[in-house]
Amino acid sequence: MAELRLWQVDAFAAERFRGNPAAVVPLDDWLPDATLQAIAAENNLAETAFLVGSGRHWKLRWFTPAIEVVLCGHATLASGYVVDRHLAPGSGEIAFDTRSGRLTVVPEGERYRLTLPAYKPQPVADAAVVSAVTEAIGEKPLALVQDRMMLAMLEDQAAVEGLRPDLRQIAALPGDGLIVTGPGRDADFVSRYFAPHAGIDEDPVTGSAHCVLAPFWAERLDKQEFFARQVSRRGGELWLKLEGDRVSMSGKVQPYLEGRIVV
């Protein structure tokens, strides 16, 4: 039996109880994968982040309640916050080695800036997939593209907010979940992200989805910097900049819980 420290924070959140909650658990060394997965399932958050390292350099893994994932933005932002505030205060730029390569988090005043890979989506030409997405969301998208994630564009923010998708059908789609996006009223664009295949019906705020959204909207808006909102029930705000094959995204982080768990 061992005690582990745990922090739970709200990432990409203008205020507490918004944004996307993530748990961050630092470790001296990796526990068995089954134990990491059991902790994530017990936490029952979109992601639990596990860290091994010290100072400004850490190894990082992310688990949903059901699976380990290849990339998670909000839990990386949360991990940077925990390192900066609790594990190695004043470290400046923090580096995380992950399954998606090296990611960095930099404290910048009230925000933290995260840098992730940019994924340029390509149009979906398969008529059967277009039909499946149309049936899943109840209307034909104005554009349908895919890289790691599939992205469907709707007419406006009201259409995105009013969407009531069939999660069972979304789980059967190819790729890593479905992003639905449209032009925003007071943001460059808005989005929602559904990942029932990973045990997350709708993710509150998804950093990795913006690795696809930023290149997608850069082509349509002819700009490289954006203010974006994810219009889930909790909601969240991101400041984005497309920098070649990388996307930097900034957001605020709100503390919620600090404690210990017994495993």
N, C-alpha and C positions, 0 to 999 in steps of 0.2 A: 504494500500500500504506500502511495506517495502523494504528497500535496504539490499542486502546480498553481502558479499564479495565472489569473485570467482577468483581462479587461474587456468590457463590452462598450463600444462607442458607436455613434451614429455618423456615418460618412456621407459626404456631399449634402450636408444638412445645414440649413440656415439657422435652425433652432432644434433643441432636443425634441425627440419623438418624431422627427422627420428624417429624410434621407434613408440610408440603408444600414441597419444595424449589423455589426460584425463582431465576433469574438476574436481576441488575440491571445494566444497561449505561447509564451516563451519556454523552450526546453533546453536542457543541457545537452541532450543528444536525442536522435529520433526514437520514438516509441514504435512498437509494431504497428503496421498499417491498420490492422483491425482495431487497435486501441484508439488511434487517431480518428478513425471513422466512427467509433462508438461515442467518443467525446463530441464530435460534430453532430451526431444524431441526438445526443442528449441536450445539446445547446439549442437545437432546432431553429437555427438561424440560416439565412441564405448561405453564408459561409462562416467557417471558423478557420482562422489563419494560425499556422504553427511556425515558430521561428527557432532557428538554431544559429548561434553566432555571438558576436559582441561588438560594441562600439558602432562603427559606421558600416559594417559588412555582415550580412546575415543570409542564411539560406531560408527559403520561404516556400511553404506548401499550403494549398487551400482545399477544404473539404466542404461540400454541401451535406445535408443530412443523409444523402444517398450515395454520393460518389466523390472521388477526387477530381478536381477540374484542372485544365491546362492553364487557364488565365482567369484572374479575378481582379478587377480594378478597385472596387470599393474596399475590399479587405486588405489590399496593398496600401491604400491611402490610410486606412485605420492602423495598419502595422507601423507605417512611418510616424504617425502621430504618437503611438505608444512608445516607440524607440526614442523619439525626440523629447517626450514629456517625462518618461519614467525609466527607461532602460539605459539610455546614454544621452542625457540632456546636453543640448548645445552641440550636437555632432555635425550640424550642417547637413549637406547632402548625404542621404542614406541609401546604400546599395543593397538590393535583394537579388540573389541568384535563384532562378525559378525554372520550371519546365518551359517557359516562354523566353528564356534568356535573362539577361541582367536588366532589372527595372530599378528606377531611382525615384526617391521622394525627397523634395526639398521644402523646408518650412519657409513660408513667405508671408509674414505678418499674420493676419487672421486666417489665411488659407494655407493649404499644403498642395504642392504641385507634383503631379505624378506623370511619368513618361512611359508610354506603352507603344507597342508596334502598331503601325497603321495597316489596315487591310483594305485593299481596293476591290470592292465587290463587282462582279460581272453579271450582266443580264441573265435571267433564267429563261431558257428557250424551250424547255420541256413543257408542252401543253398540259400534260397530266399533272405536273407540279403546280402550274398556274391555277388549274382547276381545283386542286386540293386546297391550296391556300385560300382561294375565293370562297370555297365551301366552309373552311375553318373560321374565317373572319366575317362571312356574311356579305361581302362585296368584293368586286374585282379591283385589285390595287392598280393605281395609276402607273406604278413601276414596281417590278419585282426583281431583286438582285440577290446575289449570294457570294460570300466568301466563306469564313468559318460559320457565320450565322446567316440566316435568310432575312432579308429586309423587304418589307412591303410599305410602299408610300401611299398615303391617303390624301384626300383633298385639303383638309385643314385640321386645326387643333380640335374642333368640336367632334369631328369624325373619329379621331384617335381617342379622345376622352370617352366617347360614347360606345366604344367597341365592347362587345360581349362575346368573345371568341369561344369556340368549342375546343377545350383544352385537350380532350382525347384525340381529336384530329390533329392538333398542333404537335402533340407528342409523336405522331406517326410521320411527320414531315422529315425530309433529309436535313442534315446539318445540326448545328448546336442552338436550337431554339429559333424563335421568330421575333424580330424587331418590327414594330409598326410605328411609322413616323409620318409627320406632316408639318407644314409651315406653322410657326407659333404666332400667337397674338402679341406677346411681349417678349418673345425670344426668337432667335433665328429659326429654330425648329424645336419640336417636342417629340417625345417618343414614349413607347412602352415596350417591355420585353417579357416574353413568356417562355419558360423553360420547364415544362412539366416532365420532360424526359429525365431531368436532373433532380427531380423532387422539389422544384420551385415553380408553382403555378404562375405567379407573376412576381418578378424581382422589383423591389422598390426603386433602386437606382443602380444602373449597371455601367461601370466604367468600361468594361471590355466591349459592350455594344457600341460605344462611341468610337472605338477603333475602326468600325465599319461606317458609322454615321458621319464622322468628320470628312473622310474622302468622298462619300456619297454627296453630301451637301456642298462640298467645295466645288464640285463640278456644276451644280445647279445654281449656286449663288455667286460664283466667281469670286470667292474670298477664302482666306485661310484661317481667320479667327472668328469664333462663334460664342454666343451665349446660348446655352441649351437648358431645357427643362425636361425632366422625366416626369410624366404626369400620372404616376401611379397614385394609389390612395395616400401614401405617405408623402410622395413628391420629393424632388431634389433639384439642385442647380449645379451646373458645371460651366466653367470657362475653358474653352478649348482653343488650341492652336495646332494646325497641321504643319509639321516641319519635315518635309520629305517623306521618309518611310517611318516616321514616328509621329505620335500624337501626344501633346502635353495637355493635361487636364487638371484644373485646379478646383478645389472645393473646401468648404469648412467642415470641421469635425467637432462633434459635441460629445463630451464624456457622459456616460450613464452609470456604469457599474465597475467596481474593482473588488476582487475577492480571490478566493482560493477554491480549487476543486480537488477532490480526492479520487484517485484512480488506482 
